[in-house]
Amino acid sequence: MNRIRIILLLFVLQFFVAFSTMAQKQFKVLLVTTTKGWHHESLHSGVLAVQQLGVRNFFDVVLLEDPNGFTDKFLQQFQAVIFLNTSGDILDNNQQKVMEKFIQSGKGFVGIHSASDTEYDWDWYTKLVGRMFHIHPAVQTAKMKVLDPKFPGLQDFTNDKLWTEEVYEFGPEKISGLNYILGVDESTYNPKADWGPRGKGEGMGKLHPLAWYHNYDGGRAFYTALGHLPTNFHDPAFLNHLYAGILWAATGKK
């Protein structure tokens, strides 16, 4: 009888060990979608896509629902913060300090599309992103250019892949050391734009980056300019690219 009890206890113990191992996700990210400027139609599709990436790749995704909850204590549980199509000034001075300490503690940041159209007056953030949005022409189809094939998740963008996007033109680098991984061939679309008082766009020339990463202030930052259209978030090429960036930002793994 005692032997049977021991066997049962061992079985239960093995079950709980296996369950706890299975339940332990790779990492946990906070998804921020706050907009104080332009609101992209692709936001809903983007949220669902990131959540599905979490299910498929075994990491937790928490959507920020209470802006006042952006505190040091709350952020301790996360390995990366994702700004998905954010816009305008979305964090107050205290929350900005929280974000700075989060990155300085060795954590990661992922910016998607209009994350570069966010917090222009926060100098630390502009360096975190690396370059800020300046202008864009009409949505068009263009050929992509893989700038660094060693960075994962870009395999589906090789061979001059056609991509329909609101192609951002960026201002100058806010910090040195940006590692460019994906760009666009300006000869395959019309980069010119005229926004009146906002200015004009003529393109960026031979090197027109759309995605990059870098180490910054003790942590990591990944940015991709793709993600304007809702359909982008259903494309396996973009989802692989996005997950590679999230994985690197959260863990430092390529």
Secondary structure as the mmCIF struct_conf table of DSSP 4:
data_model
#
loop_
_struct_conf.conf_type_id
_struct_conf.id
_struct_conf.beg_label_comp_id
_struct_conf.beg_label_asym_id
_struct_conf.beg_label_seq_id
_struct_conf.end_label_comp_id
_struct_conf.end_label_asym_id
_struct_conf.end_label_seq_id
HELX_RH_AL_P HELX_RH_AL_P1 ASN A 2 ALA A 23
BEND BEND1 GLN A 26 GLN A 26
STRN STRN1 LYS A 28 VAL A 32
STRN STRN2 THR A 35 THR A 35
BEND BEND2 LYS A 36 GLY A 37
TURN_TY1_P TURN_TY1_P1 GLU A 41 SER A 42
HELX_RH_AL_P HELX_RH_AL_P2 LEU A 43 ASN A 57
TURN_TY1_P TURN_TY1_P2 PHE A 58 PHE A 58
STRN STRN3 ASP A 60 LEU A 63
HELX_RH_3T_P HELX_RH_3T_P1 PRO A 67 GLY A 69
HELX_RH_AL_P HELX_RH_AL_P3 ASP A 72 LEU A 75
TURN_TY1_P TURN_TY1_P3 GLN A 76 GLN A 77
BEND BEND3 GLN A 79 GLN A 79
STRN STRN4 ALA A 80 LEU A 84
BEND BEND4 ASN A 85 ASN A 85
STRN STRN5 SER A 87 GLY A 88
BEND BEND5 LEU A 91 LEU A 91
HELX_RH_AL_P HELX_RH_AL_P4 ASN A 93 GLN A 104
TURN_TY1_P TURN_TY1_P4 SER A 105 GLY A 106
STRN STRN6 GLY A 108 ILE A 112
HELX_RH_3T_P HELX_RH_3T_P2 HIS A 113 ASP A 117
STRN STRN7 THR A 118 THR A 118
TURN_TY1_P TURN_TY1_P5 TYR A 120 ASP A 121
HELX_RH_AL_P HELX_RH_AL_P5 ASP A 123 VAL A 129
BEND BEND6 GLY A 130 ARG A 131
STRN STRN8 PHE A 133 ILE A 135
BEND BEND7 ALA A 138 ALA A 138
STRN STRN9 GLN A 140 VAL A 146
BEND BEND8 LEU A 147 LEU A 147
TURN_TY1_P TURN_TY1_P6 PRO A 149 LYS A 150
BEND BEND9 PHE A 151 PHE A 151
TURN_TY1_P TURN_TY1_P7 PRO A 152 GLY A 153
HELX_RH_3T_P HELX_RH_3T_P3 GLN A 155 PHE A 157
TURN_TY1_P TURN_TY1_P8 THR A 158 ASP A 160
STRN STRN10 LEU A 162 GLU A 165
STRN STRN11 GLU A 169 PHE A 170
BEND BEND10 LYS A 174 SER A 176
STRN STRN12 ASN A 179 VAL A 184
HELX_RH_3T_P HELX_RH_3T_P4 GLU A 186 THR A 188
BEND BEND11 TYR A 189 TYR A 189
STRN STRN13 ALA A 193 ASP A 194
HELX_RH_3T_P HELX_RH_3T_P5 GLY A 196 ARG A 198
STRN STRN14 LYS A 200 GLY A 201
BEND BEND12 LYS A 206 LYS A 206
STRN STRN15 PRO A 209 TYR A 216
TURN_TY1_P TURN_TY1_P9 ASP A 217 GLY A 218
STRN STRN16 GLY A 219 THR A 224
BEND BEND13 LEU A 229 LEU A 229
HELX_RH_3T_P HELX_RH_3T_P6 PRO A 230 HIS A 234
HELX_RH_AL_P HELX_RH_AL_P6 PRO A 236 THR A 251
#
